[in-house]
Structure formats: C-alpha cells, structure tokens
C-alpha cells in the first residue's frame, strides 16, 4: 500500500490533468480545422486525439489523484462513498477538486489558443442549444459514470485508462452532443472561439444535463451491480477511500 498524496498535490494533479485534457480537445480541434474543410474528418481527428490523450492522462495521473478530471466523477465518488459509510472523498476533497478542475479547464483552453496563435480568451459563438443535445449529454454522462464505477464494482478498475478513453471516443460519435460529459470541460470550452467551443449561453443547460446524467449513472450502477462488498485494491480511477490509496474522466 502506498502513501496517499497530500490534498494539495492531488488538487494540483486535477488542475494539470483537466487542463491537459482540454488542451488536447481544443488544440486538436484547431489543428483539424486548419488541415481539413471536411467536418467529419475534423471530428475524427478531434475524437482520436482525445482518446489517446485521455488514456495517457488517466494512466499517468490516476495513481496520484484518481484522475477524475471531471466534477461529475468527483461528485459521484463522494456520493457513493458517503453511502458506504465515508469510504470515498469527503467534502474537503470535493471542495479542493472542483475548483481545480474548472480552473484547469479554462487554463487548458487558453493554452491551446496560445499554441495556435489564437486570441487567448474569446467567447465561443458555437451555439449548442437544443433538447436533443441535452439528451445526448444525459446519455453520455450516465454512461461514463456507469463505466467508471461499474469497473470498480466488478474489480476491473485497472482497465479504466483504456475503457474510459474508448468510451469517450465512441460517445463523440454516438451522441448528438459529441459527448462533453464534463461540467469543467464544458466551462473551459466556452473560452475558445474554435471548433471545440460552446457558446456561454449554452453552458448552463449542458451542465444541468450532465448533472442529470450523473444521477442516472449512479442509479444504474446500484441497479446493475448492487452494493459493493469491498473496494478493490488496484482501483485506478476514483478510490473510494482517500486513506487507502491504490490509485486514486472528459
């Protein structure tokens, strides 16, 4: 059993990891736009870069913070841990992770813009305002939560880097919203007027849909996997017990 990293270090990892994830999403979107006029090719390039980047980030940073990179995942970990008698991140961890994830996401968007000589902060005008897009976010987020916590319940959390990245890559294509599935990433992408951007007015409905998806995902985990017997010793994403760290999302 390894020693748990201090909360400050874990929060820093969440900041850097979420920032790197958004830099990958936004940067690959800019690159794809510069290289192709075909929207399908742009989305393919964007999704592939996200798959590879997310998988690497989870594998690298998961053992320190759990590689949440997503307020929905952090809140789900807190809620499921609370239901298990406190075997999960407490409110102190939630209060540290969520601001770090949001700040990191904004920083990642600014960094991507800087790398491609774009205006550092320019509000997106890409409206994503429609009920079918919100439904897509509910489905994408619910599936992500089900996957992460289902793997942990099944004792297969070591597959998380590949499984989570693969799911996000697939959800780019099978959801109408292209699977943001992450409130922090949604906020960060409002700061860039590029292919991956989202207009500020569209952010709140997206985040609301993601929170609905969070509730649906947690309910599905309970229905499909039941109550866990014990936390797996090799959890890679979202440790249930912050004092019991075997390692511990877009």
Secondary structure as UniProt FT lines:
FT   HELIX           7..35
FT   HELIX           39..65
FT   HELIX           71..83
FT   TURN            84..85
FT   HELIX           91..115
FT   TURN            116..117
FT   HELIX           131..153
FT   TURN            154..155
FT   HELIX           157..159
FT   HELIX           160..174
FT   TURN            176..177
FT   HELIX           183..189
FT   TURN            190..191
FT   TURN            195..196
FT   HELIX           200..225
FT   TURN            233..234
FT   TURN            242..243
//
